[in-house]
Amino acid sequence: MKKNIASIVTEHLNEAILVVDDNHIIKYINPSAATLLEINKKDVLGKDLFQYFSFDNDCANTLINDVIESGLDYFSETATLNTTVENKKISYTMTKFQEEDIDGYMIVARDITKESKNQEEIFKLSQIVNQSADTVTLTDYHGDILYANPMFFKTTGYSYDEVIGQNHRLVKSGKHDDRFYKKLWETIFSGKLFKGVITNKKKNGELYHELKTITPLIDDEGKILNYIATGKDISAQVQAENQLKSLNQELEKKVEEEVEKNRDKDKVLHEQSRRSAMGELLVNIAHQWRQPLNSIGLVIQDIEDRFEYEELTKETMKKASDDILGILSRLSGVINQFTSFYESDRPDKEFPIKSTVLKALGLLGENIESNKLGVELTGDLDIRCFGDENELTQVFLNIFTNGKDLIKDRNTNNPKIIVNLESQEDILIEITDNLGGAKDEILPRIFDPYFTTKFKGEGVGMGLYVVNEVITHKMKGTIEASNHEDGLKFLIKLPHPSQKLD
């Protein structure tokens, strides 16, 4: 090609210029073409065009040959350049070219690699949005809808013409108050992302629940241009949660009813145990009263005899009176102990544990002595605890009674119960005996209600059950039973008064 104005212009164009003859042989390229091909100008001249150009399909390859052969003046297409670094996407046009020694075509090409990739990304994003299982809308600054994806139309039941240009209030359900929407708009107006569950309404009036995310689209100057909103339909999840909540409420109600029934049952069982203990104590009181009443009878008989024989003096009358009053005082003490023990609705208070042990022994009285059962109280006798004094008295009463009954069954020599009190992190009450212990198969059931090893009619099996209930539920402690040497050991742990029971 001769140097002329046209060739000078092509040398300075940003577009790549190639001239090929009818046999696809490259006759000329400008500097922009050399840069595009990433090769020196002299290395490409005389080479076949198809060495560098890969057309996007066989049809294009055939078509360019047809164009050259038919002599058409113009053809436009895209192709891929095979370069040393990476393949490039180009847009090119081909026009008839004739000049002195060249009869062929001029190709004007432009690198559209970046543009093509951007278009591919845009296409992918549009496909993602259009095929998304979530609703997607684009609105202007005021919330008017500019775009909605197919899932939005499918979910709401509205058509394209019914949605575009409308405000998002179109699907407002009325389930949220003004404060909710005010907070929403304050959040996105400030450029922040909003995320929350919104209940909306379909065209047919049906409500649906969405996990909604609204993102402000902000330009380089910080100005909000648009909002993009995505919504995941969680109606099934919300419905399941509501059903679960309803089931939980129903279950809680049933549990509460059962707990109340168990409380009532526990009260009945506890009362049965108290009545059983009352029966035993009444028998014991009868034994304790028999001898004092006999003594009173003898004193009265002595007075009568002295009166009959005129030996009754002021001094003997005073002595007889004092003897009778002393006996009556002891009997009154027994009654006071009994009535105090069965006094109900006593407030919890702090009291010495020692007093409850002694009260239990006093109530059993002659019954303990007649069975030759020795009870020894050791350790820190000043320890105090917090709760119902009568309840703890019944614990000792039931355990002592259980030991007394074992003596009858086993004929134990020198039967003994030791109550040891210690103050550690908790109050420890260790009660041990030498009455033979319990069989391995019986020990795990020792605190069960109605469990007894006695013959029918000799016990109802409630004593140790009540012991467990009082310690664990009423006094917030623990109790364990285990075999110890030649007897049974009860280990009771109670909180210190400073810990105060709930």
C-alpha positions, 0 to 999 in steps of 0.5 A, a space after each residue: 500500500 502506498 502512503 496516502 492520507 487514508 493509510 496515515 489515518 489508519 496508522 493512528 486509529 484505535 480500531 484494528 485494521 487488517 487487509 486480506 486478499 481473496 485467499 485470506 492472506 494478510 497484506 496489511 495491519 495497522 499498529 492497533 491490529 498488531 497490539 490486538 494480535 499481540 504480535 509484531 507487524 512483520 510477523 503477521 504479514 503473509 500469514 493466513 487470516 484463519 491462523 489468528 481468527 476463530 469464528 464462533 461457529 461453523 456457519 460464520 466460518 462458511 459465511 466469511 468464505 462465501 462473502 469473499 467468494 461472492 464479492 459482497 461489500 459488507 459483512 459484520 460478525 464476532 470472532 475469537 482471536 487466538 493470542 499468546 496470552 489469552 483469547 480475545 473476543 472481537 467485533 469486526 466488519 468486512 468490506 470489499 477492498 481494491 487498491 492497485 496490487 491488492 484485491 480483497 477485503 478490509 477488516 475493521 475489528 474492535 476488542 470487546 472481550 471486557 464488554 462481552 464478559 460484562 454482558 455475560 455477567 449481566 446475563 447470568 445475574 438476570 438469569 439468577 434473578 429471573 429464576 430465583 425461588 425468592 421474590 425480587 423487586 427494584 424500586 425507586 427512592 419512594 418505593 414505586 416498583 420498577 422491576 419484579 421477577 417472575 417469582 414475585 408475580 407467582 407469589 402475589 398473583 398480580 400481573 406485570 401491568 398490575 405491579 410495575 409503577 405501583 408502590 409496595 403498599 400493593 401487598 400490604 397486609 395490615 398486620 403491622 402497625 405504623 411504628 413497624 413501617 416507620 422503623 423500616 423506612 428510617 433504616 433504609 433512608 439512612 442507607 442501612 440494610 433492613 432484614 425482618 419477617 413481614 406478613 404481606 397479602 396476595 391478590 386473592 387476600 391470602 396472607 403470606 410471610 416473607 423473610 424480607 431483605 431491603 438493600 439501598 443502592 447508593 451511588 459514588 456520592 452517597 446518594 440513594 438511587 434505588 432499593 432492591 428487595 428480596 423476599 423468602 416465603 417462610 409461610 410454611 415455617 411460620 405455620 409450623 412454628 405456630 402449630 409447634 407453639 400451640 402444641 407446646 402450650 397444650 403440652 404445658 397445660 397438660 403437664 401443669 394439670 399432671 403436676 397438680 394431680 401429682 401434688 394432690 396425690 402427694 398430699 394424699 400420700 403424705 396425709 396417709 403417712 401422717 395418719 398411720 404415724 398418728 395411729 402408732 403414736 396414739 398407741 404409744 401415748 396409751 402405753 405412756 399414760 397407763 402407768 401414770 394413770 395407775 399411779 394417780 389411781 393408787 394416790 387417790 386410793 391411799 387418800 381414801 384409806 387415810 380418810 377412812 382410818 382418820 389418818 389424812 392430814 394436811 401434810 399427806 393431802 398436800 403431798 398427794 396433791 403434788 404427786 397427782 399434779 406432777 403426774 398430770 403435768 407429764 401427761 399434759 407434756 405428752 399431749 402438747 408434744 403430740 398436738 404440736 407435731 400435728 399442727 398444720 400451716 406452720 411457717 418455715 423458720 430457723 431451728 436446731 436440728 437437735 430439737 427435732 431428733 429429741 421431739 421424735 424420740 419423745 413422741 415414740 417414748 416407751 415404744 423405743 424403750 420397750 424395743 431396747 433401741 438405743 439412739 445416740 446423737 453425735 457431732 455438732 449439736 448446735 447446727 441449725 437449719 431452715 424449714 418446717 420443724 415438724 416436717 423434719 421431726 417426721 423424717 426422724 420419726 419415720 426413720 426411727 419407726 422403720 428401725 424399731 420395726 426391723 428389730 421385731 423382724 430380726 431380733 437384733 442384739 443391742 440395736 442402735 441408731 446413731 444420728 451424726 450432725 456435721 456442718 460442711 458446704 451443706 448440712 450433713 445428717 448421717 443416720 446409721 444403724 446395726 439392724 442388718 441393712 437392706 437386700 440389694 434388690 430392695 435398696 433402689 426401691 426403698 423410697 417408692 410409695 406403697 413399697 413395704 416388706 412387711 406382712 399385709 396389714 402391718 404397714 402401708 409402705 409410706 414412711 420412707 416415701 414421705 421422708 424422701 418427699 420432705 427432704 428433696 421437695 420441701 427442704 430442697 435437700 438430698 437423701 441417699 440410702 446405702 448399706 453400711 457395715 452391718 446396717 443401713 445408712 441414710 445420708 441427708 444433705 440440707 442447705 444452710 439457713 444462709 442459703 434460704 429455701 426458695 
